[in-house]
Amino acid sequence: MIQACATAAPLEPDSDGIRQAFDQPTRPFKSRRLTRVERLAHEQASTGFPGEAMAHQLHNLRVFLFAANAGSMARAAEQLFKAPSAVTRSITELERALGSALFLRQPRGITLTACGESVRQRATRIQEEILTAARPFLTPSPRGFSNSPHAVGTLLCNGRKLLLLTYLASLRNISLAAQKMGMTQAGASMALSRMEEVLGQALFHRRNDGMIATDSAEKLVLHARRIFAELRHMEAEVAAEPGQVRGNVVIGTTPLGRTGHITQAIAKAIADNPGLRITTVEGSYNHLVEILGKGEVDMVVGALRPSHQCHGLVTQPLFDDRLAILARADHPLAQKPSVDLTELVKERWVMPRANALARPMIEHAFEQAGATLPVVAIETGDVSIVRQLLQSTDMLAVTTPHPFAQDMTQGLVCELSVGPLGLVRQIGLIRRRGAVLNAACQLVIEAIQHGVRG
């Protein structure tokens, strides 16, 4: 999905209808067990989505974009088939929500302020995201029927409806989604029925264990979350005063990304910029890359994959990370000046999960040494579990040493003297291709780069 969105084809000629719909006034609508990824999505939905507050301004943002491009409230009103007072009211509401003037009102027209220009750039990206989201729903059916471009465009420009769809996909329960939206269940059901009617297809499978989003709904939610991410960046850019950086930066971190120099770089960025806030999201590489594609995190710090596995991503190496064999300090093998891999085959092992990047590297090292692959007792990527197992058992662990630096200093854990294993991985920054990060994100990236070099 990331790759498909990153290389979206140019708009088809008939997509002009979508653009016209984007420029039209919004019409109100008539009144099993969760997997780990689904559980994380459910938890996030229960606390709200980044950019949710500004999602209610999506309609006003569209009116602003048209006024900015027209250079006149009156011309914008004509092209939107609105009264000039309605255009003025929409823009005033948007300015109030952002806390900043977007236009300089002059006798000969309107001129964008610096904040207004920043908002226009984000609004343009949001418009393109909406156009991409609308395209699949405008393909004629086998019977020759097609949805109204105006109706589809109007629907996708309604932030409240996109929020409802996103909550439904995450919570899988219409009552909970309605509660989050401040709606009645009947109102949410009616809104969903209207969305499905406009889009010409069911968006959810109704099952006993909950509502399961269809493939089309999942793709639509992906675009909705990217829109929310653009709104979050827009809000931070407007809130920043000249010469200052403000906003919340969301960083996804794998266990390998939680190194000392990364955390120190983040701490220094916060100390130098009081208006900066940082949120970390911990998880596996696959999960973090998935939510990176949705715009829910701004960047991921972790082990870099081969280029053919990074479609739709931009990667930047930071440093090399080596793997070592660790044991408790008083382990029988800890006193030996050197240990051969063949001697360790019968030991009990704690290793990364089978689908982890390091696992085939470890198995290759044993094969190169002519040793039988060891029997793995425990598979985990949790540093705290590895630490407890090393300190309380005779198990050996193949892992990166840096999270255990303090344990080694205190004489609790040691690194076995096994010759050079050659197990080295690149740790780096991972970003979504095509994403435009705000100044706060750029500052954090620069701080991390400087911290690694220092």
C-alpha positions as CSV (number, residue, x, y, z in Angstrom):
1,M,0.0,0.0,0.0
2,I,2.8,2.4,0.8
3,Q,4.4,1.8,-2.5
4,A,1.2,2.2,-4.4
5,C,0.5,5.5,-2.7
6,A,4.0,6.7,-3.2
7,T,3.8,6.1,-7.0
8,A,0.2,7.0,-7.6
9,A,-0.6,7.6,-11.3
10,P,-1.4,11.0,-12.5
11,L,-5.1,12.0,-12.3
12,E,-7.3,10.7,-15.0
13,P,-9.1,13.2,-17.2
14,D,-12.4,12.3,-15.6
15,S,-11.0,13.2,-12.2
16,D,-11.9,16.8,-12.9
17,G,-15.2,15.9,-11.5
18,I,-13.5,15.1,-8.2
19,R,-11.8,18.4,-8.2
20,Q,-15.1,20.2,-8.8
21,A,-16.6,18.3,-6.0
22,F,-13.7,19.4,-3.7
23,D,-14.7,22.9,-4.5
24,Q,-18.4,22.6,-3.8
25,P,-20.1,23.3,-0.5
26,T,-20.5,20.4,1.9
27,R,-24.0,19.1,2.3
28,P,-24.9,17.7,5.8
29,F,-25.8,14.0,6.0
30,K,-29.4,13.0,6.9
31,S,-30.1,12.8,10.2
32,R,-13.2,-12.7,17.5
33,R,-10.6,-11.6,19.4
34,L,-8.3,-8.8,18.5
35,T,-4.8,-9.3,17.2
36,R,-1.9,-7.3,18.7
37,V,-2.0,-4.8,15.9
38,E,-5.8,-4.4,16.2
39,R,-5.4,-4.0,20.0
40,L,-2.9,-1.2,19.5
41,A,-5.2,0.5,17.1
42,H,-8.1,0.1,19.5
43,E,-6.0,1.7,22.3
44,Q,-5.1,4.6,20.1
45,A,-8.7,5.2,19.0
46,S,-9.7,5.3,22.7
47,T,-7.4,8.2,23.2
48,G,-8.1,10.0,19.9
49,F,-6.1,10.5,16.7
50,P,-3.4,13.1,16.1
51,G,-4.9,16.0,14.2
52,E,-8.4,15.1,15.3
53,A,-9.2,18.5,16.6
54,M,-8.5,20.2,13.3
55,A,-10.4,17.5,11.3
56,H,-13.6,19.4,12.1
57,Q,-12.1,22.3,10.1
58,L,-11.6,20.3,6.9
59,H,-14.6,21.9,5.2
60,N,-13.4,25.4,6.2
61,L,-9.9,24.5,5.0
62,R,-11.3,23.7,1.6
63,V,-13.1,27.1,1.4
64,F,-9.8,28.8,2.5
65,L,-7.9,27.0,-0.3
66,F,-10.3,28.2,-2.9
67,A,-10.1,31.8,-1.6
68,A,-6.4,31.6,-1.5
69,N,-6.2,30.5,-5.1
70,A,-8.8,33.0,-6.3
71,G,-7.2,35.9,-4.4
72,S,-10.6,37.3,-3.6
73,M,-13.5,36.3,-1.2
74,A,-16.0,37.4,-3.8
75,R,-14.5,35.3,-6.6
76,A,-14.3,32.4,-4.2
77,A,-17.9,32.8,-3.3
78,E,-18.9,32.8,-7.0
79,Q,-17.0,29.7,-7.8
80,L,-18.2,27.9,-4.7
81,F,-21.8,29.0,-5.3
82,K,-21.8,30.5,-1.8
83,A,-22.7,33.8,-0.4
84,P,-19.6,36.0,0.3
85,S,-20.7,36.1,3.9
86,A,-20.5,32.3,4.1
87,V,-17.0,32.3,2.7
88,T,-15.9,35.0,5.1
89,R,-17.5,33.0,8.0
90,S,-15.7,29.8,7.1
91,I,-12.3,31.5,6.9
92,T,-13.0,33.3,10.2
93,E,-13.8,30.0,11.9
94,L,-10.6,28.5,10.5
95,E,-8.5,31.5,11.7
96,R,-10.1,31.2,15.1
97,A,-9.3,27.5,15.3
98,L,-5.7,28.1,14.3
99,G,-5.3,31.2,16.4
100,S,-3.7,33.2,13.6
101,A,-4.8,35.4,10.7
102,L,-4.4,33.8,7.3
103,F,-5.2,36.7,5.1
104,L,-4.5,40.4,5.0
105,R,-7.7,42.1,4.0
106,Q,-7.2,44.9,1.5
107,P,-9.5,47.0,-0.7
108,R,-8.2,45.3,-3.8
109,G,-8.4,41.8,-2.5
110,I,-6.8,39.5,0.0
111,T,-3.2,38.5,0.5
112,L,-1.9,35.5,2.3
113,T,0.1,36.0,5.5
114,A,3.1,33.9,6.2
115,C,0.9,31.5,8.2
116,G,-1.6,31.5,5.4
117,E,1.0,30.4,2.9
118,S,2.0,27.6,5.2
119,V,-1.6,26.5,5.6
120,R,-2.1,26.7,1.8
121,Q,0.8,24.2,1.2
122,R,-0.7,21.8,3.7
123,A,-4.2,22.3,2.3
124,T,-3.0,21.5,-1.2
125,R,-1.5,18.2,0.0
126,I,-4.7,17.4,1.8
127,Q,-6.6,18.0,-1.4
128,E,-4.4,15.7,-3.4
129,E,-4.8,13.0,-0.7
130,I,-8.6,13.3,-1.1
131,L,-8.4,13.1,-4.8
132,T,-6.3,9.9,-4.5
133,A,-8.8,8.5,-2.0
134,A,-11.8,9.3,-4.3
135,R,-10.4,7.7,-7.5
136,P,-11.2,4.0,-6.7
137,F,-14.9,4.9,-5.9
138,L,-15.4,6.5,-9.3
139,T,-14.5,3.5,-11.4
140,P,-17.7,2.4,-13.4
141,S,-19.2,-0.9,-12.2
142,P,-19.5,-3.9,-14.6
143,R,-23.1,-2.8,-15.2
144,G,-21.9,0.7,-16.3
145,F,-23.0,2.5,-13.1
146,S,-20.7,5.0,-11.5
147,N,-20.9,7.2,-8.4
148,S,-21.4,10.9,-8.5
149,P,-18.0,12.7,-8.4
150,H,-19.6,15.6,-6.6
151,A,-21.2,13.3,-3.9
152,V,-17.9,11.4,-3.4
153,G,-15.8,14.5,-3.2
154,T,-18.2,16.2,-0.8
155,L,-18.2,13.1,1.5
156,L,-14.4,12.9,1.6
157,C,-14.1,16.6,2.4
158,N,-16.1,16.1,5.6
159,G,-13.7,15.6,8.5
160,R,-16.4,14.4,10.8
161,K,-17.3,11.6,8.5
162,L,-13.7,10.6,8.0
163,L,-13.2,10.5,11.8
164,L,-16.3,8.3,12.2
165,L,-15.0,5.9,9.6
166,T,-11.5,5.8,11.3
167,Y,-13.0,5.1,14.7
168,L,-15.2,2.4,13.3
169,A,-12.2,0.7,11.6
170,S,-10.2,0.8,14.9
171,L,-12.9,0.1,17.5
172,R,-14.9,-2.4,15.4
173,N,-18.0,-1.3,17.4
174,I,-20.5,1.3,16.3
175,S,-21.6,2.1,19.8
176,L,-18.0,2.9,20.9
177,A,-17.4,4.9,17.8
178,A,-20.5,6.9,18.3
179,Q,-19.6,7.6,21.9
180,K,-16.1,8.9,20.8
181,M,-17.8,11.1,18.2
182,G,-20.4,12.4,20.7
183,M,-23.2,10.9,18.6
184,T,-26.0,8.5,19.2
185,Q,-25.7,5.0,17.9
186,A,-28.6,5.6,15.6
187,G,-27.0,8.8,14.2
188,A,-23.7,6.9,13.6
189,S,-25.5,4.0,11.9
190,M,-27.4,6.5,9.7
191,A,-24.2,8.3,8.8
192,L,-22.4,5.1,7.9
193,S,-25.4,4.0,5.7
194,R,-25.2,7.3,3.9
195,M,-21.5,6.9,3.3
196,E,-22.0,3.4,1.9
197,E,-24.8,4.7,-0.3
198,V,-22.6,7.6,-1.7
199,L,-19.6,5.3,-2.3
200,G,-21.7,2.6,-3.8
201,Q,-20.5,-0.3,-1.7
202,A,-20.4,-1.7,1.9
203,L,-17.5,-0.5,4.0
204,F,-17.8,-3.0,6.8
205,H,-18.6,-6.7,7.2
206,R,-21.1,-7.0,10.1
207,R,-20.1,-10.0,12.2
208,N,-20.9,-11.3,15.6
209,D,-17.4,-10.4,16.8
210,G,-17.6,-6.8,15.5
211,M,-17.5,-4.7,12.4
212,I,-14.6,-5.6,10.1
213,A,-13.5,-3.0,7.6
214,T,-13.5,-4.1,3.9
215,D,-10.4,-3.6,1.8
216,S,-11.9,-0.4,0.3
217,A,-12.6,1.0,3.8
218,E,-9.0,0.1,4.9
219,K,-7.6,2.1,2.0
220,L,-9.9,5.0,2.7
221,V,-8.9,5.0,6.4
222,L,-5.2,5.1,5.3
223,H,-5.8,8.3,3.4
224,A,-7.9,9.7,6.2
225,R,-5.1,9.2,8.7
226,R,-2.6,10.8,6.3
227,I,-5.0,13.8,6.1
228,F,-5.0,13.9,10.0
229,A,-1.2,13.9,9.9
230,E,-1.1,16.8,7.6
231,L,-3.5,18.7,9.8
232,R,-1.3,18.0,12.8
233,H,1.8,19.3,11.0
234,M,-0.2,22.4,9.8
235,E,-1.3,23.2,13.4
236,A,2.2,23.0,14.7
237,E,3.6,25.2,11.9
238,V,1.0,27.9,12.6
239,A,1.6,27.7,16.4
240,A,5.3,28.3,16.0
241,E,6.4,31.9,16.5
242,P,9.1,33.4,14.3
243,G,12.5,31.9,15.4
244,Q,10.9,29.3,17.5
245,V,9.9,25.6,17.0
246,R,6.7,24.2,18.4
247,G,4.7,21.1,18.0
248,N,4.6,17.4,18.9
249,V,6.9,15.0,17.1
250,V,5.9,11.3,17.1
251,I,8.8,8.8,16.9
252,G,8.5,5.1,16.5
253,T,11.2,3.2,18.2
254,T,12.2,-0.4,18.0
255,P,14.4,-1.8,20.8
256,L,17.4,-1.1,18.7
257,G,16.4,2.5,18.3
258,R,16.5,3.2,22.1
259,T,20.2,3.8,22.4
260,G,21.9,6.3,24.7
261,H,22.9,8.8,22.0
262,I,19.4,8.8,20.5
263,T,17.7,9.6,23.9
264,Q,20.4,12.1,24.7
265,A,19.8,13.9,21.3
266,I,16.1,14.0,22.0
267,A,16.7,15.4,25.5
268,K,18.9,18.1,24.1
269,A,16.4,19.1,21.5
270,I,13.7,19.4,24.2
271,A,16.1,21.5,26.4
272,D,16.9,23.9,23.5
273,N,13.3,24.2,22.4
274,P,10.8,24.5,25.2
275,G,7.8,24.5,22.8
276,L,8.8,21.1,21.4
277,R,7.1,17.9,22.6
278,I,8.1,14.4,21.7
279,T,6.0,11.2,21.9
280,T,7.5,7.8,21.3
281,V,5.6,4.8,20.1
282,E,7.3,1.4,20.9
283,G,6.7,-1.6,18.8
284,S,8.0,-4.1,16.2
285,Y,9.5,-2.9,13.0
286,N,6.6,-4.2,10.9
287,H,4.0,-2.5,13.1
288,L,5.9,0.8,13.2
289,V,6.4,0.9,9.4
290,E,2.6,0.2,9.0
291,I,1.6,3.2,11.1
292,L,4.4,5.3,9.5
293,G,2.6,4.7,6.2
294,K,-0.6,6.0,7.8
295,G,1.1,9.2,9.1
296,E,0.6,8.2,12.7
297,V,4.3,8.5,13.4
298,D,6.7,11.0,11.8
299,M,9.7,8.7,11.7
300,V,11.0,5.4,12.9
301,V,14.4,4.6,14.4
302,G,15.4,1.0,14.0
303,A,17.4,-1.5,12.0
304,L,17.4,-0.8,8.3
305,R,16.2,-3.4,5.8
306,P,17.5,-4.1,2.3
307,S,16.4,-1.6,-0.3
308,H,14.0,-4.0,-2.0
309,Q,12.0,-4.2,1.3
310,C,11.8,-0.4,1.6
311,H,9.2,0.5,-1.0
312,G,7.6,3.8,-0.2
313,L,10.2,4.6,2.5
314,V,13.2,6.9,2.7
315,T,16.0,5.5,4.9
316,Q,19.0,7.2,6.4
317,P,21.8,5.3,8.1
318,L,22.9,6.6,11.5
319,F,25.4,4.1,13.0
320,D,26.4,0.4,12.9
321,D,25.2,-1.9,15.6
322,R,26.9,-5.2,16.4
323,L,25.5,-8.3,18.0
324,A,27.3,-10.1,20.7
325,I,26.7,-13.2,22.9
326,L,25.9,-12.3,26.5
327,A,25.6,-14.3,29.7
328,R,25.4,-13.6,33.4
329,A,28.7,-12.5,34.9
330,D,29.3,-15.8,36.9
331,H,28.3,-18.1,34.0
332,P,30.7,-21.1,33.7
333,L,31.8,-19.9,30.2
334,A,32.4,-16.3,31.4
335,Q,35.8,-17.2,32.8
336,K,37.2,-18.7,29.6
337,P,39.6,-16.5,27.7
338,S,38.0,-17.6,24.4
339,V,35.0,-19.6,23.3
340,D,34.2,-21.3,20.0
341,L,30.8,-21.3,18.6
342,T,30.8,-25.1,18.4
343,E,31.1,-25.2,22.2
344,L,27.9,-23.3,22.6
345,V,25.5,-25.5,20.6
346,K,24.2,-27.4,23.6
347,E,23.5,-24.2,25.7
348,R,20.0,-22.9,26.1
349,W,19.5,-19.8,24.0
350,V,17.5,-16.6,24.0
351,M,17.2,-15.3,20.5
352,P,15.4,-12.7,18.4
353,R,12.1,-13.9,16.9
354,A,12.3,-16.0,13.7
355,N,11.1,-13.1,11.5
356,A,13.6,-10.6,13.0
357,L,16.3,-9.2,10.8
358,A,19.0,-10.5,13.1
359,R,17.9,-14.1,13.1
360,P,19.2,-15.2,9.7
361,M,22.4,-13.4,10.4
362,I,22.9,-15.4,13.6
363,E,22.1,-18.7,11.8
364,H,24.6,-17.9,9.0
365,A,27.3,-17.2,11.6
366,F,26.9,-20.7,13.1
367,E,26.9,-22.3,9.7
368,Q,30.1,-20.4,8.7
369,A,31.7,-21.7,11.9
370,G,30.7,-25.3,11.1
371,A,28.5,-25.5,14.1
372,T,25.0,-27.0,14.4
373,L,22.3,-24.5,14.7
374,P,21.4,-24.2,18.5
375,V,18.0,-25.0,19.9
376,V,16.3,-21.8,20.8
377,A,14.6,-21.9,24.2
378,I,13.0,-18.5,24.1
379,E,12.3,-16.0,21.2
380,T,11.9,-12.4,22.3
381,G,12.8,-8.9,21.3
382,D,12.0,-7.5,24.7
383,V,15.1,-6.1,26.4
384,S,13.7,-6.3,29.9
385,I,12.9,-10.1,29.5
386,V,16.3,-10.8,28.1
387,R,17.9,-8.9,31.0
388,Q,16.0,-10.9,33.6
389,L,16.7,-14.2,31.9
390,L,20.5,-13.4,31.7
391,Q,20.7,-12.5,35.4
392,S,18.6,-15.4,36.7
393,T,19.5,-18.3,34.5
394,D,22.4,-19.9,32.6
395,M,20.9,-19.0,29.2
396,L,22.9,-17.2,26.6
397,A,21.5,-14.4,24.5
398,V,22.5,-13.0,21.1
399,T,21.7,-9.4,21.2
400,T,23.1,-5.9,20.9
401,P,25.2,-5.0,24.0
402,H,24.3,-1.3,24.4
403,P,21.1,-1.8,26.4
404,F,23.1,-3.8,28.9
405,A,26.0,-1.4,29.4
406,Q,24.9,-0.6,33.0
407,D,24.5,-4.3,33.8
408,M,28.0,-4.9,32.6
409,T,29.4,-2.0,34.6
410,Q,27.7,-3.4,37.7
411,G,29.1,-6.9,37.1
412,L,25.7,-8.5,36.4
413,V,26.1,-9.4,32.7
414,C,29.2,-10.0,30.6
415,E,30.0,-10.6,26.9
416,L,31.5,-13.9,26.1
417,S,34.9,-13.9,24.3
418,V,33.7,-15.4,21.0
419,G,35.8,-14.4,18.1
420,P,34.5,-11.7,15.7
421,L,31.1,-12.8,14.7
422,G,30.7,-10.3,12.0
423,L,27.1,-9.6,13.0
424,V,26.6,-5.9,12.2
425,R,23.4,-4.1,11.4
426,Q,22.8,-0.5,10.3
427,I,20.5,1.5,12.6
428,G,18.9,4.5,10.9
429,L,16.0,6.8,10.4
430,I,13.0,5.7,8.4
431,R,10.5,8.1,6.9
432,R,7.5,7.9,4.5
433,R,8.4,8.8,1.0
434,G,6.5,11.9,-0.1
435,A,5.8,13.1,3.5
436,V,6.6,16.7,4.2
437,L,7.7,17.0,7.8
438,N,7.3,20.3,9.8
439,A,10.1,22.3,11.3
440,A,9.8,20.4,14.7
441,C,10.4,17.1,13.0
442,Q,13.4,18.5,11.0
443,L,14.9,19.8,14.2
444,V,14.6,16.4,15.9
445,I,16.2,14.7,12.9
446,E,19.1,17.1,12.9
447,A,19.5,16.7,16.7
448,I,19.7,12.9,16.3
449,Q,22.2,13.1,13.4
450,H,24.4,15.5,15.4
451,G,24.1,13.3,18.5
452,V,25.2,10.2,16.6
453,R,28.1,12.0,15.0
454,G,29.2,13.5,18.3
